Amino acid sequence: MSAPLPARPAALDRHAALAPALVMAGMVVQNLGAAWAKHLFPLVGAEGVTALRVGMSSLLLLLAVRPWRQRLAARDCANLAIYGGMLGCMNLLIYRAFNLIPIGVAVAIEVTGPLVLVLLHSRRAADFAWVGCAAAGLALLLPWWPAQFPHQALAPVGVAYAIGAAFCWAMYIVFGKRVSLLPGGQAVAWGMLAAALLTVPIGVAHAGVKLLAPQVLLGGLLVALLSSTLPYTLEMIALRRLPRRVFGVLVSSAPAVGALAGWAVLGERLLPIQWLAVLLVMAALAGSAATA
């Protein structure tokens, strides 16, 4: 008769059960940060809010990580520059999209970038079904339908910005993989600095001294904490206790969380056909994660 397995500590069970709640809390906080950012758009524009979020996040990371203590190889510098550039462009484009279309719709379009990237590296029949599901959802959101369809109200420029953000997110993953082995959080700190060097001048050129107004600086700090620092911290804690597949399934609810945050904070309402599109993209995300 085999020896009984050692009992799993109750504390570990509690931590494992708490991990999904941390993921959901991170998504809620992140989307509340996005909704709050829209309140600042009339003051400094999407460009100004991007500069505040990325710039302040970069300062916080540089102070916490102090990446200059270790020397970088020349090949890493080039990859970090592209990685940070994609991060900066992704933030700028998605905020421009938020300014023109509902948050939930913009997030649903944006997440197709990493989804397509993952599925392009697979050859299983089931994955092609998820690609089709995501494509159907995206097709319902694109503004190419006849004018009598009610969801034509989506601004084509806003949709284009969200598609651009999706592409930048995919490239951010590609080049992030190349620098992911750098020690001590160097990749994120240097990448965020590169993103700040791109977005802060654009924000300053657009908003000027308005960025220095106390209420704008305080709002920008709140956006940086809600949209970057806090959700990423919660996700890192959860990832230590969750399989990546389960994490991926949970994250698939991001478009719905974004839509609900937009409704609760900004009064944004999605039409039924837009909800259908969001649900199709969520199904593709969840399915690809569950069957990976």
N, C-alpha and C positions, 0 to 999 in steps of 0.2 A: 504494500500500500504506500503510495507516494505521500511525502510530507505535505501538510497544508501550506498554501501560499500565505506569506505574511500579510496581515491586514493593512490596508491602505490607510495612512493617517487621515483623520477627519479633517485636519486643516487643509491638506492637499485637495480633498474632495470639495471643500468649500471654495478654495481658490479656483479650481477648475469650473465649478458652477458659476462663479462670479465673472469669469472671462468673457462669455457672450454679452453680459450686461455692460462690461467695459467697452466692448466694440460698439455696441449700440449707443452708449453714452458718448463715445468719441464722435460718431456720425451726427448725432443730434447737436452736439456742441459746434462741430464744424459747420453745419448748415445754418445754425443760428448765427454764427459769425458771418456767413455769406449774406444772410438776410440783413444783419446789422450793417454790413458794408454798403448795402444799397441805400441806407439812410444818408450815407456820406457822399454819395454820387452827386447830388445837387450842389454840394459845397466845393468839392475838389475834382469831381469827375472820376471815372473808372481808373484813369491813369494815375491820379493822385492817390487814390485808395490803394492801388497796387504798389506804388512806391512806399507808402506807409507800412503796409503789411510786410512786404519783402525786406525793406530796409530795416525795420525794427526786429524782424525775425533774424536777420543776418547779424545784427549787433548782439542779440541775446545768445546766438550760437557761438559767435566768436569769443565772447566773454566766458562761456561755459566750457568750450572745447579747447581754445587756444591752439589752433592747428599749426601755427608757425613754429612750434617747438620741434617739428619733424620735417626734414627736407623732402621735397617732392621730386620725382623723376620727370624728365622733360616730356615723356609720352603721357604721363598722368596729367600734366598741366593742360595739354590740348584737350584731352577727354573731359577734364573738369570744366573747361571753358564752355564746351558744347553742352555738357550736362546742365550747367548753371544757366546757359542761354535758353535751353529748352524749358527749364523750370520757370524762368522769368517770363518768357513768351506765353507759356501755359497760363500763368496767373493773370497776365494782362489780357489775354484773349477771353478767358472765361469771365472775367469781371466785365469786359465790354459786352459779352453775351448776356450776363445777368442784367445789365442796364437796359436791354431791349426785349428779352423774352423771359418767361417765368423760370425760376431757379430749377425746379424739378425737370423741366424740359431740357434746359441747358446741361444739367448733370447727366441726364439720360443719353444725350448726344456725346458728351465728353467721354463717358466710360466706354464707349464703343472702341476708342483708340487702343487701350491696353487689351481689351477683349479680342479684337481682331488680331493684334500682335501675337497673343498666346495661341489662338486657333490656327494661325498661319503655319505654326510649327508642328501641327498635328495632322495626321493622315487618317484618323479613324472616321468611320461613317457618322457616328453620333455627333462628332464635332461639326460636321458640315450642317447638321440639323440646327445646331446652336447658332452657327453663322447665319443661316436662313432666318432664324427667329429674330436675331439682332437686326438683320437687314430689313425685315418687315417692319419692325418698330421704327427704325430710322426713316424708312420710306413714308410712314404715316406722319412724320414730323417735318419732312422737307417741304418747302413752300412751292411745290411744282404742280399742285392740283388746281383744277378749275376754280374760278373765283367764288362759285356758289357754295363751295365746301367751307364750313364755318372755321376750320382750323387754318385757313388762309391768313387769319389775323396775325400769325407769327411773322415777325419781321425777318425777311430773307437775310439781311445783314447780320442780325443776331444769330441766326442758325449758322451762317458762314463762320462767325467768330467761334461758336461752339465746336464746329468741325475742325477748325484750326487748332483749338485747344486739345481736341482728341488726338490729332496728329502729334502735337508737341508732347503730350503725355506718353504716347508710344515711344517717341525718340528719347524722352527722359528716362524711360525704363531701359532702353538699349544701351545708352551711354552710362546710365547709373550702374548697370551690371559691370561695365568695364572698370569702374573706379570703386566698386563695392568692397574690395579687399584692402583698401587703405585703412590703417589702424586708427582707433580712437575717435571715430566720428569725423575724421578729416574730410571725407567726401561730402557729407551734408554741409559742413561749415563752409568749405571753400566753394561748393556749388551754390549755396545761398548767397555768398558774397558776389560771385559772378552774376547771379540773377539780379542782385541789388545794383551792381554797376550798370546793368542794362536798363532796369526799370526806374530807378530813382531819377536819373536825368530826364527821362520822358515825363515823369510825374511833375518834376520841378518846372520843366518847360511848359507844361499844360496848366498847372495850378499856381506856380510862383509862391509868393509869400503867404498865400492862404494856407499852405501846409503847416505853417508855424503857429496858427491860431490854437490856443489852448484846448478848445473843445475838439478840434480836428486831431491834434496830437493824441489826446486821450482816447478818442474814438478809434484812431489807428492802432494804438497799443491794445485796445480791447479786441479789435479784429485780428491782430497778430496772435494774441493769446488764444482766442476762441478758434480761429481757423487753422492755426499751425501748431503752437506749442502744446496746448492741452490735448487735442485729439491725437497727435502723433505719440505723445507720452502714454496715453491710455492704450493705444493700439500696440505699442511695444510691450507693455505689461501683459496684454492679452495674448500676444503671439507666443510668449514663453509658455503658455498653458494650453494653447489651442493648436490642433493640427491645421496646416495651411488650407486644407480643403474646407474645413468647417469655417475658418476665417473668411475664405472666399465666398461661401454661401451667405454668410451674415452681411458682408459688404455689398452683396448684390441688392440689398434694400436701399442703398444710398439714393437712387433717384426718387423713390417714394418719400424718404425722409426729407430730401430737399424740397419736394413739392409741398409736404405738410408744413415745413418751416416757412416756406414762402407764403402759404395760406395763413398761418398763425400770426406771423410778424408783419407781413406786407399786404395781406388780403388777396394774394394771387390765387386765382381759381383756374384749374385745368378743365378743358372740355372733355366729354367722355372719350372721344377718339384720341385725345392726347394722353389720357390715362391708359387707354389700351396700348398705345405705343410705349409708354413707360413700363407697363407690365411685361410687354414682350421683351424689352431690353433686360429687365430684371430676370426674367425666366432664362434668357441666354446666359447671363452672368452666373446665376445659381447653377444652371445645368452644367456649364463648362467647368465650374469649380468642383461640383459633386462628382463628376465623372473623370476628372483629370487623373 
